[in-house]
Amino acid sequence: MTAGRTSAREAVALVADDFVPFPDPPPAGRSAASGSPGAGRSAADGPLGWPGYGAARERAARRTGESESVVCGTASVRGTRAVLIAFEFGFLGGSLGERTGDRLEAAYTYAREHRLPVVPLVATGGSRMQEGMLALTQLQRVARQSALTREAGLPQVAVLRDPTTGGGWATLGAGADVALALPDAQIGFAGSRVRPPGADPAAYTAAAQVAAGAADAVVPPAELADVLGLWLRLLTGGTPDAPCAPAPVPAALGRTEPPRTGWEAVRRARAAGRPRAGAYLDAYFARRLAIFGDRCGGVDPEGMLCGFGVHEGRTVAYAAQTGTATRPAGYRTAARLIRLADRLGIPVLTLVDTPGAANDAEAERQGVGAAVAELFGVVATARTPLTTLVIGEGGSGGALALAAPGRTWATPDSYFSVIAPESAAAILKRPAGEVEATAEQLRVRPQDLAELGVIRITRAP
């Protein structure tokens, strides 16, 4: 199957091993087909009496074989049971009307009652204009159902098909915990016919939404079932209503002997050849998938790696610094990761390795202080256990924000400091020749920090 526009049933077949559709639920309120139009208007033309609306619905039903713009039911996706919500774009552009809202509410309610994750397979142009404001308010209804499901500790993984625009993108798509996009899918709040003149079409693509941190990955159709199945397994692997055991501390991959001096500790941590986050994650996880972006328009792929993986048969979330200065988006992505893991009852592993938070002018414009503050708060209030390993540089508050209070370990080729030795010497107006002595005074070695009670030392197996 190609990445082009697919029907609701084709989208279901792309990911599901089986599918049991729900029966059409009774109308929760006034339905689109049985509203109360004004005098002389046909009830078949909906609550606004929109001329020809009833006939358009009939044509859509004949063309697609569906009676509404969504098909909902339960399915097994690579062994994990889930509620699927598949949009039929061929039915009036996959638009949301009152009866769509009835089906969506019933699907979310079933998911909560049976403790199942929700997978919206989104392809929609937005709200149904022939039903006016009654259609638009379905977005509030859908948002409430999504929020209730989130509060129940159930994950939502959206698949963004072509097109995903308007309110469907702003609720079921962008509001999901993880958003996977099909290649070449048109994705954006503005549909193609309502964009400003001259708008760059490249900004409304799957690739652009991933680059902006609004979606997590572009997944080819042939890989979608496997990727979605693994996501569902990972995100349903927690215990949202019960305490979970902390993530085990990774073994040190670098040198095993402690540094002799503070400056040696700094040099080791900065050495180009020492193991970095990627090596630790590869050694720790049998399989893992990444979340991408802060959902605020920012990404930090070079500075922060976040996601979920399988360690010794259970799900562990991870947020790992990579040895560079961490950007504001990196801190926000880590906060997003920890919030999600906390809600799903999944333990978190963090790897600290940064010379500090980015401090350039652009970082200030992007709110680096607020991003670090947000992460400090998320770590401080997380109910799920966090485990931290310092694997390289621990540069001031930009590193400490990712560290678990009372559960932080450090490898022998790392250091942690209130400030970099060079910066400390500059503040104290010391000459460059006294940087090494300043490092010693700061007591940055792992054994110094263990003696101070700040960290514990981990060693190679």
N, C-alpha and C positions, 0 to 999 in steps of 0.2 A: 504493500500500500504506500502511496506517495505522501508527501507532506502537504499536499494541496488540501482544498476544502473537502471534508468528509461529512457524511451524515452522522446522526447521533448513534445509530446502530453500528455503523462502521467504526466509529470511535470506541464504542464499547468492545467490539470484537478485537480491536487493536491491543487492548490491555487485559481483557478478562478471560479467565479460563472457563467461566460459566456466568450466566446472568439470569436473575429472577426479577422481572419488572414488578413494581408496585401497582396495585389497582389505582384507578383514578380516584383521588380523595373527594369527599363532598365539599362543596364551596364553603369556605370559612365565613364569607360575607356575601355581598352582592357580586355576582360573577359577571364576566365580560359578556357572556351570551344571554344573560337574563336580567340585565339592568333595567333601569327605569328611564328611558329616554323621554324627551319632550313630546308634546302632542304631535301626532302625525308621523312620528319616526318609528322605524321598525326595531323591536327588541333584539332581533337577530344582529342588528348593527351596533350592538354594545351600549355601554352606559352613556356614551355621548351621542348615540344615534348617528354615527359616522357613516355617511352614504357609501354603500358597497362593502363595508367591513365584514358583514356576514358572508357575503359571496367570496371575499378574499380568503377568509378562513376555510371555506369549503374547498376552494381551489388548492390551498396549501395542504389540506388534509389529503386530497386525492393525489397530489404530486409526491408527497413524502410518506404517506401511509401512517402519519402521526396525527393525533388530535390536539396536540399542543406543542410548544416550542422546546419542552424538555422531556426527557425520558429518564425516569428514576427507578432504581432497584438495587438489589444486593448482588455482589459478585465476588469471586475469588480472584485475586491478583497475585499470581505466583505464590499461592498458598496462604495469603492473608485475606480474610473476609473484610469487605468494605461496602459502604453505600456509595454508589456511583450516580452522579447527576450529569447526564449527557445532553448538551444543547443541540437542537436541530436547526441549523441556520436556514435550511430550505423552508422552514415554517415561519414566514413573515420576518426573515432576518434574525431568527433566534431571539426575538424581542421578548421582554418581560411584560406580561399582563397580569391581571388578577388571578386567572386560573394557573398561570405559571407560578405565582406566589403560593397558591394553595399546594401545588406539587412540591415546591421547594421546602415549605414549612413541614409538610408531612415527612419528607425524606430526612430532614435534620432531626425531627422528633424521633423517628425510628432509630436513627443512629445513636442518639443519647440513650434511648430505652434499652438498646441492645449492645451498648458500649462498642460501637464500630467507628473506625475512621471514616472521613468523608472525602471523596475525590470528585470535585467538579471538573468535568471535561468541557471547557468553556468555548463557545463560538457564538457570539452575539453582537448585534449592533446597538444594543441598549434597551431603553424602555419603549413600550409600544405607544406610538403617538395617537393611534385611533382610540385609545382609552384615556388619554390625557393624564391629569394629575393622579388619577386612580392607579395608573400604571407606574408612574414615577414613585409613588409612595411604597411600591413593592420593594424598593431598594432598602427602605428602613426596616421592612419586615424581614428581608433576607439578612440584613446586617445583624438584627437581633438574634436570629436563629444561629448565625455563625458565632456570635459572641457567647450565647448560651452553651454552644458546643465546645467552644474554647474553655469556658469556665469549668466544664465537666471533665477537662483533662483529656480530650480526644483530639487527635491531630487532623489537619485538613491539608491535603496536598492537591494543588490545582494543576491541571494540564491546559495550557493556553494554546488553543487552536486558531485557525484563520477564519474570520477575524475575531479578536477579543477587544471590544471597545466599549465606551460608555459606562453605564452603571454596572454592567456585568464585570467589567475589568476592575472597577473601583470597589467592588464588594467581594464577589466570589474569587476573582483572580488575585488582585493585589492584596486582598485581606487574608489569603491563605498563609499557613505556616511556611510552606515551601511551594514555589511556583516553577514548574517545568514548562518550557516553551517548545513547540514544534518549529523546525527550521522554516524560515521565510514567512512565518505567521505575522499578520498585521496586528500589532498590539498598541493600544494607546487610549487615553481617555476620549480623544476626539476621533470620530469616525472619518472616513475619507471624504465625505461630502460636506463636512462642517468645519474643516480646518481653515485657518487663516490663509488668504491667497499667498502663494509662494512658499508655503511651509515645506520644509525639507522632508520628503517621504521617508528618508532613511532613519529619521528620529522615531518613527512609529513601527519599528520592526522588532522581532524577537531579539536579535543581536543587540540592538540599541537598548532595549529594556534591561538586558543582562549587564551591559556595560555601565548602565546608570544605577545598578544595584537594586532594581525593582523586581527582577526575576533572578532565579538561582542558576539556571542552566538551559542551554538549547540541547534538546535530545532528539536524535533521529528516530523516525517511526519504528525502525527495526529494533531499536534498543529500548523503546519506551516501556514495554511490559516489564523487562528485567529491572530497569532503573526504578520505575514506580513501585514494583514489588519489593525491592530492597528498601526504598524509603519507608514504605508502610511497615515492613518488619522492624526497621530501626526505631521508628517513632512510636510504635506500639509495644516496645520492649521495656518500658518503664513501669513504675508502680505509683501512679498519681495519688492514690489514696492511702499509701503506707510508706514508712521510711525505707530508704534503699541504702545498700552498703556503698561506701565510698569507692571511687575508682582506685585500683592498685597503683602504686608509684612505679613508673617505668624504671628499668635498670639504666645506669649510666652507660653511655656508649663510648665515651672518650677515655681520657687518661684516668688512672685509678689512684695515683698517689697525690696527696694534697699539695698545693703550691707552698713554696717555702716563704715567700714574701707577698705583701699586698700587690706590688707591681707585677710580680709573676702571675698572680691570679688575674689581673687585668689583661695582661698580654695573652694569656691562654684563652680567655673568653673572647678576645678579639681576633684570634688566629683564624686565618682563612680556611684551614683544613679541618677544623674540629666539626663534629657532627652537629647538624642544624635540625630545625623542626621537622623537615621532611623525612630525615632519617629516623627520628624518634617515632613519628607517626607510622611510618612503614613497618618498623619493628614491633610496634604496640598493637596495631589493628590488623585483623585478618582481612577485613573489607571496610571501606569507609566511603562516604559521600559528603560533598561540601555544600554548605550554604554560602551564598555570595551576595554581598552588599548590605547596606544599612537601611534600605527602604526609605532613605531620605535623599536619594540622588548621588550617593557616594559609595566608592569601593576602595579597598586597600589591598589588592591582591599580592603586592610585594611585601607587605608588612604584617598581615594577620591572616592565618588560616583557620577557618571555623567549619565545623560539621559534626557528623555523627558516625560512629564506627562500631564494629563488633570486636570486643576484646574478651577472650576466654568464654565465648558463647553468649555474652550479654551486651546490651547497648551502652556505650559511653559517649558523651558529647565531648568535643574538644575545641579549645581556642588557643592558638599557638602563635606567638610572635616569632619572626623569622630572622632577627638579627639586625634589622634596619630600624630607623626611627618610625614609630607607629603614627599613622595619620588619624585624624578625627574619625573618618569612616571606619577605620579598623577597630577603634574602641566601640563605636556604635554597633558594628556587626557582632563583636564579642558580647555586648550587652543583649542584643537580640537573641543570640545563641543561648546564653545562660537563662534568660527569661523563658524561652521555649522549653529547655531541658527541665527547668524548675516546675513548670506547669505540667509536664508529662511524667515527672518523677524519675528522671534519668540523671545519674551522677555525671559530674563534669571534671575533665582533666584540663588544666591550663599549663602551658609551657611558656616560661618567661625568658625572653631573649631580646632585649632592645637597649640601645644606648640611651633611650628616653623618648618622650613624646616629641613629635615633630614640632619645631618652634619657629618655622619660617612664617613670613607674612601671610601666605595663603592658608596655612594651618590656623592662624589666628582668625582669619576671615571665615573659616569653616567651623569655628567654635571648638577649638581643641580643649580649652578649659572645661567647657560644659560637657564635652564628650567623655573626658576623663572623670569628671564628677559623676556623670551618669553611671559609668562602669563601677566606680567605687560603691555607689549606692546599691547597684544590682548585686554585686558580690556580697555586700554586707547583709542584705535582706534575703538572700537565696535560702530556701528551705532544703533544697537538695544538696548533698555534700559535694564540696569542691576539693580537689587535690591539685597541688601545684608543684611543679618541678622547675627550678631555675637551671637552664641548660647552657647559658652563656652570660651575656651582660645583663645585669639588673640595674638599670639606670634610673634611679630616683622614682618619683611618683608615677612616671609613665610606665614603669615596670610593676611597681607595687599595686597599681590599680587592678592588675590581673591576678594577684597573689591571694591565696586563701588564708585568712587569719587562722593561725594555729595548725595549719596543715600544709606547710610549705617545706619542701625539700630542695637540696641543691647538689649538683654534681661537682666532682673535684676540679673540673675545668670551668668554673663559673665564679662570678663575684656579684655582690649586691651592695649598693652604696647610696647614701643619702644624696650624693652628687658625684659626678665624674671627677677623678683626681685632678685633671687639668683645670676644670672649672673651679674646683675648690682652691687650688693654688692661685688662680687669677683673682678670685674674690678676696683672698687673703693678701693679695699683692706680693706674692712670692715669685722669685725668678723661676724660669723653666726648669732649671736644674734641681729644684726641690719637689717636682711632681712625684717622683718615686717615694720620697720620704712622706709626702702628704698621703699617698695611697696607704702607706703603712699605718699612719696615724688614724686613718678612717676605719681601719679594721674591716676590710672588705672580703678577706678570705672566707671560704666556707666554714673552716674550723673556728674562725673568729665569730662568725655569725651564729654558729651552733652554741658556742660558749656564752654568747649574749642572749641565747634563747629565742632568736628570731627565726631560725630555720633548723632543719635536720639534714644530715648528710646521707645521700644515697650513693651506693657504689656499684661497680659492675658485678654481674652475676658470677 
